[in-house]
Amino acid sequence: MLRTRLFLYLTPFVVILLAGGVYAIVLFARLANTVDTTVTNSYQSFAAASTMSLALAGMDREVSWVVAGSGAGEKNNLMVYPRRKINQNAFDQNKRRFDENLELLLKASAMPGETNLQQVATNFYPAFLQAAETISTLDAPENQRLVYERDVVANGQRINAALENIHDLNHKAILATSQNIRADTREVTRLMIIGTVIALLISVYAGYRLSRSVLQPIQWLTRATRELGEGKLDQPVPVATRDELGELALAFNKMATQLQEYRQSTSEKIVRLHRTMETTLASFPDPIFVLDQDGHIELKNPAADTLMSGLQLQGRLPDRLQTIARRVLASGENFLPNSFKEAVTYRVSGEEKFFLPRILAMRSKADALLGVAVVLYDVTRFRLLDATKTNLVATVSHELKSPLTSVRMALHILLEKTVGSLTSKQNDLLTAARNDTERLLRILNDLLDLARLEEGNAELRREPVSPADLLSGAVKEMADKTSSRNLTVISRVEPDLPAVTVDRQRINHVFTNLIANAIKYSPVDGKIMLSAAPALDNGVEFSVTDQGPGIPEEYHTRIFDRFFRVPGQTKTGAGLGLSIAREIAVSHGGRIGVRSAPGQGCTFYMVLPGEASSSS
């Protein structure tokens, strides 16, 4: 096993290091003990002997000074000086130093032969002290000098000789110990160098063996891995051993084989999917483009090829579609128009075609944006049908309007009784006919306005108007209707709002329609809230809020369709007002919507671009 081989290669190196370390520890412990027992004791004895010699000399000096001073007068025959006495303080101080160091000397471990010397110093010391004391009691100088030379000097010399021998003996012991330490240190250094050289040789040999048995299989595996990353799956790793590296090589070869099989099956599957996708895209009659994250065309179907060749686009989308596609790539939100106003018109093969673009963001399972799909629905036929329908409605409405106006005029003349009196029954019938005629005329006018707005033929007389003026004008126009139901109208305009560039008459039609709906569905003595506030896109948001029954959420998207009425409503109406309001808002570059919940009232809002954004 690889672990066993590594252990066997490294064991001799570790053993040599451990042996050298243990030997060094034992030797250093022994040296420390030698220094502690020999050098320390020898130094103590050495220092004690030196101090004792100095103290003995000090005591001898005090005694000799007394002896020399006592005989000075007789010798010179000049005069007799008084007898000197020993300076007891100085003598006692030196004696105390001698006694303290003698005690240390006796306590220290004695070298061979040092005990006899200590005994000599100890034996002659009392005689020295006794002789010094005797001198201080003698009066005759000759007796003092005799005692001094016979006892003090002789005993002092014996003691000094013994102390010098102790001094030399311990000094030699210290030098011998130092030489032993140097010899041991040289021996340890020599052994450590030999051990290090042997360990290095073993390491070189172990490294060489490891490079052959461990590093070479790893190099094979590294090279095979690199080739695997480059797509070369047919490069097996040689299996040279049966240890962990051999098992790793076998596992790698097995993985490479499986990857090769998987790549082959995956390649076949990808080819099959690609053909299926191409066939599927080719079956669509509408042009389809697939763009990557940078907005470049990656895939397209034959209908897209035909469109690009007919328009000579040279491998890119038309400018408007490219702009919308980049906006979808930046925001990640789909572009799904539901009005023919967003349709684009191209002339292909001499024929004008209308396409409704739908741009879908393509995402991965991790919700990462991969690109967009641009689908151009051919709505030429539907566009023509819608135009035909709009023209038909406009034509019929216009043709009905003339005779209906004549009928309305005749009814007014009859009700004014200019051609004769009417009975009560006749008056009621004519009044009902006049009201129905008025309602029909309003519906026809709404249909004509809606047709003009859808066709884009409605001329807008734009002018900058402040939001406060728009709301105040709408409130004044609807004041009679709100007061008749005792409704309170609250107008709230936030400060510093930009002006909006609008056709005041048509925008006022939107406000009157929204306020009329609020009046219709609000309870008596209720409140209607009108407000103007900044919008998120630098525009102005106008809103009308009532306290009516509200609109269920499932009808929010259909409430602006023509002739649509929320099921269950009891109020009358043709269902065209909100459709016209939406067309007017869209023609001004704005949008309209509703926020409502059943039983919580209803808020219709209209967002118009501010003067700065609309001018840009």
C-alpha positions in Angstrom: 0.0 0.0 0.0 1.1 3.6 -0.6 0.8 4.4 3.1 3.1 1.5 4.0 5.7 2.5 1.4 5.7 6.1 2.6 6.1 4.9 6.2 9.0 2.7 5.3 10.8 5.4 3.3 10.4 8.0 6.1 11.1 5.7 9.1 14.9 5.7 8.9 15.0 9.5 8.6 12.7 9.8 11.6 14.7 7.2 13.7 18.0 9.1 13.0 16.5 12.4 14.0 14.9 10.9 17.2 18.2 9.1 18.1 20.2 12.3 17.6 17.6 14.3 19.6 17.6 11.8 22.5 21.4 11.7 22.6 21.6 15.4 22.6 19.0 15.7 25.4 20.9 13.2 27.6 24.2 14.8 26.9 22.9 18.3 27.6 21.3 17.0 30.8 24.7 15.5 31.8 26.5 18.7 31.0 24.0 20.7 33.0 24.5 18.3 36.0 28.3 18.6 35.6 28.2 22.3 35.5 25.9 22.4 38.5 27.9 20.0 40.6 31.5 20.8 39.6 31.6 24.4 38.2 29.2 25.8 40.8 30.9 24.2 43.8 34.4 24.8 42.5 33.5 28.5 41.9 32.1 28.8 45.4 35.2 27.2 46.9 37.4 29.4 44.6 35.6 32.6 45.6 35.5 31.6 49.3 39.3 30.9 49.4 40.1 34.2 47.6 37.9 36.2 50.1 39.4 34.3 53.1 42.9 35.2 51.9 42.0 38.8 51.6 40.3 38.8 55.0 43.3 37.0 56.6 45.6 39.6 55.1 43.4 42.3 56.5 43.6 40.9 60.0 47.3 40.4 59.6 47.6 44.1 58.6 45.8 45.3 61.7 48.1 43.2 63.9 51.3 44.1 62.1 50.3 47.8 62.4 50.1 47.4 66.1 53.4 45.6 66.3 55.2 48.2 64.1 53.8 51.2 65.9 54.6 50.0 69.5 58.3 49.8 68.9 58.8 53.1 67.0 59.9 55.3 69.9 62.6 53.0 71.3 64.1 52.3 68.0 64.7 55.9 67.2 65.6 57.0 70.7 63.8 60.1 70.1 60.6 59.8 72.0 58.2 57.2 73.2 54.8 56.9 71.6 51.8 55.5 73.5 51.2 51.8 72.9 48.9 51.2 70.0 45.9 48.9 70.1 44.3 46.8 67.4 41.5 48.6 65.4 38.9 46.2 66.7 36.2 47.2 64.2 38.4 46.6 61.2 39.8 43.4 62.7 36.3 42.1 63.5 35.0 43.0 60.1 37.8 41.0 58.4 37.3 38.2 60.9 33.6 38.1 60.1 34.3 37.9 56.4 36.8 35.0 57.0 34.4 33.1 59.2 31.4 33.4 56.7 33.5 32.2 53.8 35.1 29.5 55.9 31.6 28.2 56.6 30.7 28.4 52.8 34.0 26.6 52.0 33.2 23.8 54.5 29.6 23.4 53.1 30.7 23.2 49.5 31.4 19.8 47.9 35.1 19.2 48.4 37.4 18.2 45.5 39.8 15.3 46.0 42.6 16.5 48.4 40.6 19.6 49.3 39.4 18.2 52.6 43.0 18.1 54.0 43.6 21.6 53.0 40.4 22.8 54.6 41.4 20.9 57.8 44.8 22.7 57.8 43.1 26.1 57.5 40.7 25.2 60.2 43.3 23.9 62.6 45.7 26.9 62.3 43.0 29.6 62.3 42.3 29.5 66.1 46.0 29.7 66.8 46.2 32.8 64.5 43.3 34.5 66.3 44.7 33.6 69.7 48.1 35.0 68.8 46.5 38.3 67.6 44.5 38.6 70.8 47.7 37.9 72.8 49.6 40.7 71.1 47.0 43.2 72.1 47.6 42.3 75.8 51.4 42.5 75.8 53.2 45.8 76.7 56.7 45.0 75.6 57.3 45.5 72.0 59.8 42.7 71.9 57.2 40.3 73.2 54.7 41.5 70.7 57.1 41.2 67.8 58.1 37.7 69.0 54.5 36.5 69.2 53.7 38.1 65.9 56.6 36.5 64.0 56.3 33.1 65.8 52.5 32.6 65.9 50.7 35.2 63.7 53.0 35.1 60.7 53.7 31.4 60.8 50.0 30.4 61.2 49.0 33.0 58.6 51.4 31.6 56.1 50.2 28.0 56.8 46.6 29.2 56.3 47.5 31.2 53.2 49.3 28.2 51.7 46.3 26.0 52.3 43.9 28.6 50.8 46.1 29.1 47.7 46.2 25.3 47.2 42.4 25.3 47.5 42.2 28.2 45.1 44.5 26.5 42.6 42.7 23.1 43.0 39.3 24.6 42.2 40.6 26.7 39.4 42.1 23.6 37.7 38.8 21.8 38.3 36.9 24.6 36.5 39.3 24.6 33.6 39.1 20.8 33.4 35.3 21.0 33.4 35.3 23.6 30.6 37.6 21.4 28.5 35.3 18.4 29.1 32.3 20.5 28.0 34.1 21.6 24.8 35.1 18.0 24.1 31.5 16.8 24.6 30.2 19.7 22.4 32.6 18.7 19.6 31.5 15.1 19.9 27.8 16.1 19.8 28.4 18.3 16.8 30.3 15.6 15.0 27.5 13.0 15.7 24.8 15.5 14.6 26.7 16.3 11.3 27.0 12.5 10.7 23.4 11.9 11.5 22.3 14.9 9.3 24.3 13.6 6.4 22.9 10.1 6.7 19.4 11.6 7.0 20.0 13.7 3.9 21.2 10.6 2.0 18.2 8.6 3.1 15.9 11.6 2.1 17.5 11.8 -1.3 17.1 8.1 -1.8 13.5 8.2 -0.5 12.7 11.1 -2.7 14.1 9.3 -5.7 12.0 6.2 -4.9 8.9 8.3 -4.2 9.4 10.2 -7.5 9.3 6.9 -9.3 6.6 5.2 -7.4 4.3 8.1 -6.5 5.1 11.2 -8.6 5.3 9.5 -11.9 1.7 8.0 -11.6 0.5 11.4 -10.5 2.2 13.0 -13.6 0.5 10.4 -15.8 -2.8 11.2 -14.2 -2.2 15.0 -14.6 -1.4 14.6 -18.2 -4.4 12.4 -18.8 -6.6 14.9 -17.0 -5.3 17.8 -19.1 -6.0 15.8 -22.3 -9.4 14.9 -20.9 -10.2 18.6 -20.5 -9.2 19.1 -24.1 -11.7 16.4 -25.2 -9.2 13.5 -25.7 -11.0 10.7 -24.0 -9.0 7.8 -25.5 -5.8 8.4 -23.4 -5.8 5.8 -20.6 -3.6 6.1 -17.5 -1.0 3.3 -17.1 -1.6 1.2 -14.0 1.9 0.6 -12.5 1.0 -0.4 -9.0 -1.8 -2.0 -7.0 -1.9 0.6 -4.2 -4.2 3.7 -3.9 -2.5 5.3 -7.0 -3.3 2.1 -9.0 -6.9 2.2 -7.8 -7.1 5.9 -8.7 -5.7 5.2 -12.2 -8.3 2.4 -12.7 -11.1 4.7 -11.5 -9.9 7.4 -13.9 -9.8 5.1 -16.8 -13.3 3.9 -16.0 -14.5 7.5 -15.8 -12.9 8.3 -19.1 -14.6 5.3 -20.7 -18.0 6.3 -19.3 -17.4 9.9 -20.4 -16.6 8.7 -23.9 -19.8 6.7 -24.0 -21.8 9.6 -22.5 -20.3 12.1 -25.0 -21.2 9.8 -27.9 -24.8 9.3 -26.7 -25.1 13.0 -25.8 -23.7 14.0 -29.2 -26.3 11.8 -30.9 -29.0 13.3 -28.6 -27.9 16.8 -29.3 -27.8 16.2 -33.0 -31.3 14.7 -32.8 -32.6 17.6 -30.7 -31.0 20.1 -33.1 -32.6 18.5 -36.1 -36.0 18.3 -34.2 -35.7 22.0 -33.3 -34.8 23.0 -36.8 -37.7 21.0 -38.2 -40.0 22.5 -35.6 -38.9 26.1 -36.3 -39.1 25.4 -40.1 -42.7 24.4 -39.6 -43.7 27.8 -38.3 -44.8 30.2 -41.0 -44.0 33.2 -38.9 -40.4 34.6 -38.7 -38.6 33.5 -35.5 -35.2 34.8 -34.4 -33.2 33.5 -31.4 -30.7 36.0 -30.0 -27.9 35.5 -27.5 -27.1 37.6 -24.5 -25.3 40.1 -26.7 -28.2 40.5 -29.0 -26.6 38.6 -31.9 -28.8 36.2 -33.9 -27.9 32.6 -33.1 -30.8 30.8 -34.8 -33.6 31.6 -37.2 -36.2 29.7 -39.2 -36.7 29.8 -43.1 -39.4 32.4 -42.7 -36.9 34.6 -40.9 -34.4 34.0 -43.7 -36.9 35.0 -46.3 -37.7 38.2 -44.3 -34.1 39.1 -43.9 -33.3 38.5 -47.5 -36.3 40.5 -48.6 -35.4 43.5 -46.4 -31.6 43.0 -47.0 -30.9 43.2 -43.2 -27.4 41.6 -43.5 -27.6 39.4 -40.4 -29.3 41.7 -37.9 -32.8 42.6 -36.9 -34.5 45.8 -38.0 -33.6 48.8 -35.8 -36.9 49.0 -33.9 -36.9 45.2 -33.1 -33.2 45.4 -32.1 -34.0 48.2 -29.7 -36.9 46.3 -28.1 -34.8 43.1 -27.9 -31.9 45.0 -26.1 -34.5 46.4 -23.7 -35.8 43.0 -22.9 -32.2 41.7 -22.5 -31.5 44.5 -20.0 -34.7 44.2 -18.0 -35.5 40.5 -18.3 -39.2 41.4 -18.9 -41.1 40.0 -21.8 -42.5 42.3 -24.5 -46.0 41.0 -25.2 -48.1 43.7 -26.9 -51.8 43.1 -27.3 -52.7 45.9 -29.7 -52.2 46.3 -33.4 -50.6 49.7 -32.7 -47.4 47.9 -31.8 -47.4 46.1 -35.2 -44.5 46.8 -37.5 -44.9 47.1 -41.3 -42.5 45.8 -43.9 -42.7 45.5 -47.6 -41.7 42.0 -48.6 -41.7 40.9 -52.3 -43.7 44.0 -53.2 -46.4 43.2 -50.7 -47.0 45.2 -47.4 -47.1 42.9 -44.4 -47.9 43.6 -40.8 -46.1 41.8 -38.0 -46.9 41.9 -34.3 -43.6 41.3 -32.4 -43.5 39.2 -29.3 -40.1 39.1 -27.6 -39.7 36.4 -24.9 -36.8 36.2 -22.4 -35.2 32.7 -22.3 -34.0 31.6 -18.9 -32.2 28.6 -17.5 -33.4 26.5 -14.6 -31.3 28.7 -12.3 -33.2 31.8 -13.7 -30.2 33.0 -15.6 -31.0 35.0 -18.7 -29.7 33.1 -21.8 -31.1 35.3 -24.5 -34.4 36.2 -26.2 -36.7 34.7 -28.8 -38.2 37.2 -31.3 -41.5 35.9 -32.8 -43.1 38.0 -35.6 -46.7 37.1 -35.9 -48.0 37.8 -39.4 -51.2 39.8 -38.6 -51.7 41.3 -42.0 -55.0 39.6 -42.5 -56.2 40.4 -39.0 -55.0 44.0 -39.4 -57.0 44.3 -42.6 -60.0 42.7 -40.9 -59.7 45.1 -38.0 -59.4 48.0 -40.4 -62.4 46.8 -42.3 -64.4 46.4 -39.1 -63.4 49.8 -37.9 -64.3 51.4 -41.2 -67.6 49.5 -41.3 -68.4 50.7 -37.8 -67.5 54.2 -38.7 -69.4 54.1 -41.9 -72.5 52.6 -40.3 -72.3 55.0 -37.4 -71.9 58.0 -39.8 -74.8 56.8 -42.0 -77.1 56.2 -39.0 -76.2 59.6 -37.5 -77.9 61.6 -40.3 -81.4 60.0 -40.2 -81.2 59.8 -36.4 -80.5 63.5 -36.2 -83.5 64.1 -38.4 -85.7 61.9 -36.1 -84.3 63.7 -33.0 -85.2 67.1 -34.6 -88.7 65.9 -35.4 -89.2 64.6 -31.9 -88.1 67.9 -30.4 -90.5 69.8 -32.7 -93.4 67.6 -31.7 -92.6 67.9 -28.0 -92.4 71.7 -28.4 -96.1 71.5 -29.7 -95.4 73.8 -32.6 -97.5 71.7 -34.9 -100.3 71.0 -32.5 -101.2 69.9 -29.0 -100.4 66.4 -27.6 -102.3 64.2 -25.3 -100.6 63.0 -22.1 -100.0 59.5 -23.6 -98.5 61.0 -26.8 -96.2 63.3 -24.8 -94.9 60.3 -22.7 -94.2 58.3 -25.8 -92.4 61.1 -27.6 -90.3 61.9 -24.5 -89.2 58.2 -24.3 -88.4 58.2 -28.0 -86.4 61.5 -27.7 -84.4 60.1 -24.7 -83.6 56.9 -26.7 -82.6 59.0 -29.7 -80.3 61.0 -27.5 -78.7 57.9 -26.1 -78.3 56.4 -29.6 -76.6 59.6 -30.8 -74.2 59.5 -27.9 -73.3 55.9 -28.7 -72.8 56.7 -32.4 -70.6 59.7 -31.5 -68.6 57.4 -29.1 -68.2 54.8 -31.9 -67.0 57.4 -34.3 -64.6 58.9 -31.8 -63.3 55.4 -31.0 -62.9 54.6 -34.7 -60.9 57.8 -35.3 -58.7 57.1 -32.3 -58.0 53.5 -33.3 -57.1 54.6 -36.8 -54.9 57.3 -35.4 -56.7 60.0 -37.4 -57.7 62.0 -34.3 -55.9 65.3 -34.3 -54.5 66.3 -30.9 -54.2 69.9 -30.1 -51.5 69.6 -27.5 -50.6 72.3 -25.0 -48.8 72.3 -21.6 -51.3 72.2 -18.8 -50.6 71.9 -15.0 -52.1 68.9 -13.3 -53.9 71.1 -10.8 -55.7 72.9 -13.7 -56.8 69.6 -15.2 -58.3 68.3 -12.0 -60.0 71.7 -11.1 -61.6 71.9 -14.5 -62.9 68.4 -14.3 -64.3 69.0 -10.8 -66.1 72.2 -11.9 -67.6 70.5 -15.0 -69.0 67.6 -12.9 -70.0 69.8 -9.9 -73.8 69.7 -10.7 -73.8 65.9 -10.9 -71.9 65.4 -7.7 -74.0 67.9 -5.7 -77.2 66.2 -6.9 -76.1 63.0 -5.1 -74.6 65.0 -2.2 -71.1 63.6 -2.9 -68.0 65.2 -1.5 -65.2 65.6 -4.0 -61.6 65.9 -2.6 -58.9 67.0 -4.9 -55.3 66.5 -3.8 -52.3 67.6 -6.0 -48.7 67.0 -4.8 -46.4 70.0 -5.2 -43.7 70.4 -7.8 -45.4 68.3 -10.4 -44.3 68.8 -14.0 -46.8 70.1 -16.6 -48.3 67.6 -19.1 -48.6 68.3 -22.8 -52.1 67.2 -23.8 -55.2 67.9 -25.8 -57.1 69.5 -23.0 -60.5 68.8 -24.5 -59.9 65.0 -25.0 -58.1 64.5 -21.6 -61.0 66.3 -20.0 -63.3 63.7 -21.7 -61.3 61.0 -19.8 -61.7 62.8 -16.5 -65.4 63.4 -16.9 -65.9 59.7 -17.9 -64.0 58.4 -14.8 -65.8 60.9 -12.5 -69.1 60.0 -14.0 -68.4 56.3 -13.3 -67.4 57.2 -9.7 -70.7 59.2 -9.3 -72.7 56.3 -10.7 -71.3 53.7 -8.4 -70.7 55.8 -5.2 -73.3 55.7 -2.4 -75.3 58.8 -1.6 -73.3 61.2 0.8 -70.1 59.4 -0.2 -66.7 60.7 -1.1 -64.8 60.8 -4.4 -61.0 61.4 -4.2 -59.1 63.0 -7.1 -55.3 63.1 -6.9 -52.2 63.8 -8.9 -48.8 62.4 -7.9 -45.4 61.7 -9.4 -45.2 58.4 -11.4 -42.3 56.0 -11.4 -41.3 56.9 -15.0 -41.0 60.7 -14.4 -44.6 61.2 -15.5 -47.7 62.2 -13.6 -50.3 59.8 -12.2 -53.9 61.0 -12.0 -56.4 58.9 -10.1 -60.1 58.8 -9.3 -61.2 56.8 -6.3 -64.8 56.0 -5.3 -66.5 54.1 -2.5 -68.4 51.8 -4.8 -68.7 48.0 -4.7 -65.4 47.5 -6.5 -64.4 45.3 -9.4 -63.2 41.7 -9.1 -59.6 41.2 -10.1 -60.4 38.8 -13.0 -62.2 41.6 -14.8 -59.4 44.2 -14.5 -57.9 43.4 -17.9 -61.3 43.3 -19.7 -62.9 46.4 -18.1 -61.4 48.6 -21.0 -62.8 46.4 -23.8 -65.6 47.8 -26.0 -69.1 46.9 -24.9 -67.8 45.0 -21.8 -69.7 45.2 -18.6 -69.0 43.6 -15.3 -71.5 40.8 -14.7 -74.0 41.5 -12.0 -73.9 45.3 -12.5 -77.3 47.0 -12.4 -76.2 50.4 -13.7 -77.0 51.2 -17.4 -74.4 52.1 -20.0 -73.0 51.1 -23.4 -69.6 50.0 -22.2 -67.7 52.4 -24.5 -66.5 55.1 -22.1 -63.5 53.3 -20.7 -62.5 52.1 -24.1 -62.4 55.7 -25.4 -60.6 56.8 -22.3 -57.9 54.1 -22.9 -57.5 55.1 -26.5 -57.1 58.8 -25.6 -54.5 58.0 -22.9 -52.6 55.8 -25.3 -52.7 58.4 -28.0 -51.0 60.8 -25.6 -48.2 58.3 -24.9 -49.7 57.3 -21.5 -51.5 54.4 -20.0 -54.6 53.7 -17.9 -55.5 51.1 -15.4 -57.5 50.1 -12.4 -56.9 49.0 -8.8 -59.8 47.5 -7.0 -61.1 44.8 -4.8 -64.7 43.7 -4.2 -66.3 45.8 -1.4 -63.3 48.2 -1.1 -64.1 50.8 -3.8 -62.3 51.4 -7.1 -59.4 53.5 -8.2 -58.9 54.3 -11.9 -55.5 55.8 -12.7 -54.0 57.4 -15.8 -50.3 58.0 -16.2 -49.3 60.8 -18.6 -45.7 61.7 -19.5 -44.4 65.0 -18.0 -43.5 67.9 -20.2 -39.8 67.2 -20.1 -40.1 63.5 -21.0 -42.8 64.1 -23.6 -40.7 66.8 -25.4 -37.7 64.5 -25.4 
